[in-house]
Amino acid sequence: MARRRKGRDISGWVVLDKPTGMTSTALVNKVRWAFDAKKAGHAGTLDPDATGVLAIALGEATKTVPYITDALKAYEFTVRFGQTTNTDDAEGEVIETSDVRPSDEEIIAALPTFVGDIEQVPPKFSAVKIDGQRAYALARAGEDVEIQARPLYVESLELDARPDADHAILTMVCGKGGYVRSIARDLGAALGSGGHVIKLRRIWSGPFDVESAVTLDEIEALAKSPDIDAFLQPLEMGLADLPELPTTVEGAARLTNGNPGMVIASDAEFGDLAWASHQGQPIAVGIYKAGELHPTRVFRL
């Protein structure tokens, strides 16, 4: 008989302002413990040295993680020119140096190459799987890792500031699977100087932004107390990019049982992914077809 997972049946989102030096998985475990939640997950890994928005789902909100993972995200990062590292960030070994330092005009002229639908090679020290093994594990073992390029959508990439000749601060808005370290590496290569990331902060992810995030210190101060629930954002925040379809009592009952249910007309079109609600309560996510929602995920709240 399977062991029943201990914890509260609590559902919603916790938007954490991730501190530097911790893995995303370790922070998910801390938040799950602090809320005494049965289940938790996150929508998009951040490197240990990165900071900013880490959206953590509890309970039934974990069913909405894919919609945040697929959403656009924004990053502010600092590139150090003149040095290339084996990890594409400041933690790695410097493997090449250059005396070349690009001008502001040269940087701005190079940025459009990295906007739109591009091909990106992830860093060798990344969680990408190669023949079932993580690339970083192979790289640490000294193996010559070759990673295939992957498609990435970049909505914008802009130069924000130039503190000095060695550094540039940029902001990028991109889709799922973007590696800021690869952008810094490839930008430095295109400018003939080499480059790597020395600072990275995710400033928003889908509907979640850093202004509404809580710190780990705030979470730990209220851990296991009733007051901690004030940090919980509703499950439906994870559905912000999908059309909402109100439903009737009968429709809600059918959807809850995993069957197609009638929904009230909205701006959703045939075949759209949407979510149904009843009296403000999320019921299910599914495909809208001719007045009905055909559920693919049902919420047990």
Secondary structure as the mmCIF struct_conf table of DSSP 4:
data_model
#
loop_
_struct_conf.conf_type_id
_struct_conf.id
_struct_conf.beg_label_comp_id
_struct_conf.beg_label_asym_id
_struct_conf.beg_label_seq_id
_struct_conf.end_label_comp_id
_struct_conf.end_label_asym_id
_struct_conf.end_label_seq_id
HELX_LH_PP_P HELX_LH_PP_P1 ALA A 2 LYS A 6
BEND BEND1 GLY A 7 GLY A 7
STRN STRN1 ARG A 8 ARG A 8
STRN STRN2 GLY A 12 LYS A 18
HELX_LH_PP_P HELX_LH_PP_P2 PRO A 19 PRO A 19
TURN_TY1_P TURN_TY1_P1 THR A 20 GLY A 21
BEND BEND2 MET A 22 MET A 22
HELX_RH_AL_P HELX_RH_AL_P1 SER A 24 PHE A 35
TURN_TY1_P TURN_TY1_P2 ASP A 36 ASP A 36
STRN STRN3 ALA A 37 ALA A 37
BEND BEND3 LYS A 38 LYS A 38
STRN STRN4 ALA A 40 HIS A 42
BEND BEND4 ALA A 43 GLY A 44
TURN_TY1_P TURN_TY1_P3 PRO A 48 ASP A 49
STRN STRN5 THR A 51 LEU A 58
HELX_RH_3T_P HELX_RH_3T_P1 GLY A 59 THR A 64
HELX_RH_AL_P HELX_RH_AL_P2 VAL A 65 THR A 69
TURN_TY1_P TURN_TY1_P4 ASP A 70 ASP A 70
BEND BEND5 ALA A 71 ALA A 71
STRN STRN6 LYS A 73 PHE A 81
TURN_TY1_P TURN_TY1_P5 GLY A 82 GLY A 82
STRN STRN7 GLN A 83 THR A 85
BEND BEND6 ASN A 86 ASP A 88
STRN STRN8 ASP A 89 ASP A 89
TURN_TY1_P TURN_TY1_P6 ALA A 90 GLU A 91
BEND BEND7 GLY A 92 GLY A 92
STRN STRN9 VAL A 94 THR A 97
HELX_RH_AL_P HELX_RH_AL_P3 ASP A 104 ALA A 110
HELX_RH_3T_P HELX_RH_3T_P2 LEU A 111 PHE A 114
BEND BEND8 VAL A 115 VAL A 115
STRN STRN10 GLY A 116 GLN A 120
HELX_LH_PP_P HELX_LH_PP_P3 VAL A 121 PRO A 123
BEND BEND9 LYS A 124 ALA A 127
STRN STRN11 LYS A 129 ILE A 130
TURN_TY1_P TURN_TY1_P7 ASP A 131 GLY A 132
STRN STRN12 GLN A 133 ARG A 134
HELX_RH_AL_P HELX_RH_AL_P4 ALA A 135 ARG A 140
TURN_TY1_P TURN_TY1_P8 ALA A 141 GLY A 142
STRN STRN13 ARG A 150 ASP A 164
TURN_TY1_P TURN_TY1_P9 ALA A 165 ASP A 166
STRN STRN14 HIS A 167 CYS A 174
TURN_TY1_P TURN_TY1_P10 LYS A 176 GLY A 177
HELX_RH_AL_P HELX_RH_AL_P5 VAL A 180 ALA A 190
TURN_TY1_P TURN_TY1_P11 LEU A 191 GLY A 192
BEND BEND10 SER A 193 SER A 193
STRN STRN15 GLY A 195 SER A 205
TURN_TY1_P TURN_TY1_P12 GLY A 206 PRO A 207
STRN STRN16 PHE A 208 ASP A 209
HELX_RH_3T_P HELX_RH_3T_P3 VAL A 210 SER A 212
STRN STRN17 VAL A 214 VAL A 214
HELX_RH_AL_P HELX_RH_AL_P6 LEU A 216 ALA A 221
TURN_TY1_P TURN_TY1_P13 LEU A 222 LYS A 224
BEND BEND11 SER A 225 SER A 225
HELX_RH_3T_P HELX_RH_3T_P4 PRO A 226 PHE A 231
HELX_LH_PP_P HELX_LH_PP_P4 LEU A 232 LEU A 232
STRN STRN18 GLN A 233 GLN A 233
HELX_LH_PP_P HELX_LH_PP_P5 PRO A 234 PRO A 234
HELX_RH_3T_P HELX_RH_3T_P5 LEU A 235 LEU A 239
TURN_TY1_P TURN_TY1_P14 ALA A 240 ASP A 241
BEND BEND12 LEU A 242 LEU A 242
STRN STRN19 GLU A 244 PRO A 246
STRN STRN20 THR A 247 THR A 247
HELX_RH_AL_P HELX_RH_AL_P7 VAL A 249 THR A 256
TURN_TY1_P TURN_TY1_P15 ASN A 257 GLY A 258
BEND BEND13 ASN A 259 ASN A 259
STRN STRN21 GLY A 261 MET A 262
STRN STRN22 VAL A 263 VAL A 263
BEND BEND14 ASP A 267 ASP A 267
TURN_TY1_P TURN_TY1_P16 PHE A 270 GLY A 271
STRN STRN23 LEU A 273 HIS A 278
TURN_TY1_P TURN_TY1_P17 GLN A 279 GLY A 280
STRN STRN24 GLN A 281 LYS A 289
TURN_TY1_P TURN_TY1_P18 ALA A 290 GLY A 291
STRN STRN25 GLU A 292 VAL A 298
#
